[in-house]
């Protein structure tokens, strides 16, 4: 019973990431309120982690602020993509910049 309750709590959180579009995330990144901005940063961190080592292999020296700034610039430069899942846009951008070679960045 406890396992079922735990799964019921976790599954909506995992699925929730797919519900944000590029439009919604760009609005949150550009929002001046601390809460919205931090939510966007947390989303970027989570989406980054999902793809790291599998979809993209960023150098260890790249920080979260840089990833957020790159993502913001990608969303601004590519309005035709913004209706898509924010997570897919972010990971495709990172894959294009830092593709994995044999599961790691050489």
C-alpha positions as CSV (number, residue, x, y, z in Angstrom):
1,X,0.0,0.0,0.0
2,X,2.8,2.4,0.9
3,X,4.5,1.6,-2.5
4,X,1.3,2.4,-4.3
5,X,1.0,5.7,-2.5
6,X,4.6,6.6,-3.3
7,X,4.2,5.8,-6.9
8,X,1.0,7.9,-7.0
9,X,3.0,10.9,-5.7
10,X,6.0,10.5,-8.0
11,X,4.4,9.7,-11.4
12,X,2.6,13.1,-11.7
13,X,5.9,14.9,-10.9
14,X,7.7,12.9,-13.6
15,X,5.0,13.4,-16.2
16,X,4.7,17.1,-15.3
17,X,7.9,18.0,-17.1
18,X,6.5,17.1,-20.4
19,X,3.6,19.5,-19.9
20,X,5.7,22.6,-20.2
21,X,6.2,24.0,-23.7
22,X,9.0,26.2,-24.8
23,X,6.6,29.1,-24.7
24,X,5.8,28.5,-21.1
25,X,9.4,28.0,-20.0
26,X,10.5,31.2,-21.9
27,X,7.8,33.1,-20.0
28,X,9.1,31.7,-16.7
29,X,12.7,32.4,-17.5
30,X,11.9,36.0,-18.4
31,X,9.6,36.5,-15.4
32,X,11.0,39.0,-12.9
33,X,9.5,37.2,-9.9
34,X,12.0,35.0,-8.0
35,X,9.6,32.1,-7.7
36,X,9.0,31.7,-11.5
37,X,12.6,32.2,-12.3
38,X,13.7,29.6,-9.8
39,X,11.0,27.2,-11.1
40,X,12.5,27.6,-14.6
41,X,16.0,27.0,-13.3
42,X,14.9,23.9,-11.5
43,X,13.2,22.7,-14.7
44,X,16.3,23.3,-16.7
45,X,18.4,21.4,-14.1
46,X,16.0,18.4,-14.2
47,X,15.7,18.2,-18.0
48,X,19.5,18.5,-18.2
49,X,20.0,15.6,-15.8
50,X,17.6,13.4,-17.8
51,X,19.7,13.7,-20.9
52,X,23.2,13.9,-19.5
53,X,25.4,11.1,-20.6
54,X,22.8,9.6,-22.9
55,X,21.5,12.4,-25.2
56,X,24.2,15.0,-24.5
57,X,27.7,15.0,-22.9
58,X,28.4,18.5,-21.7
59,X,31.9,19.3,-20.3
60,X,32.1,19.3,-16.5
61,X,33.0,23.0,-16.6
62,X,29.6,24.1,-18.0
63,X,27.3,25.4,-15.2
64,X,23.6,25.6,-14.8
65,X,23.4,29.3,-15.4
66,X,25.1,28.8,-18.8
67,X,22.7,26.1,-19.8
68,X,19.7,28.3,-18.8
69,X,21.1,31.2,-20.8
70,X,21.7,29.0,-23.8
71,X,18.2,27.6,-23.5
72,X,16.7,31.1,-23.3
73,X,18.6,32.2,-26.4
74,X,17.5,29.0,-28.3
75,X,13.8,29.7,-27.4
76,X,14.1,33.4,-28.5
77,X,15.9,32.5,-31.7
78,X,13.6,29.6,-32.7
79,X,9.9,30.7,-32.1
80,X,8.8,27.9,-34.5
81,X,9.9,25.3,-31.9
82,X,8.3,26.9,-28.8
83,X,5.1,24.9,-29.0
84,X,7.1,21.7,-28.5
85,X,8.0,20.1,-25.1
86,X,10.6,22.3,-23.3
87,X,12.5,19.2,-22.2
88,X,12.9,18.0,-25.8
89,X,14.0,21.5,-27.0
90,X,16.6,21.7,-24.3
91,X,18.0,18.2,-24.8
92,X,18.1,18.6,-28.6
93,X,20.0,21.9,-28.2
94,X,22.5,20.3,-25.9
95,X,22.8,17.2,-28.2
96,X,23.6,19.5,-31.1
97,X,26.2,21.4,-29.1
98,X,27.8,18.4,-27.2
99,X,26.9,15.0,-28.7
100,X,28.0,11.9,-26.8
101,X,30.7,9.7,-28.2
102,X,30.6,6.2,-26.7
103,X,28.5,7.4,-23.8
104,X,30.8,10.3,-22.7
105,X,32.3,13.5,-24.0
106,X,35.8,12.9,-25.3
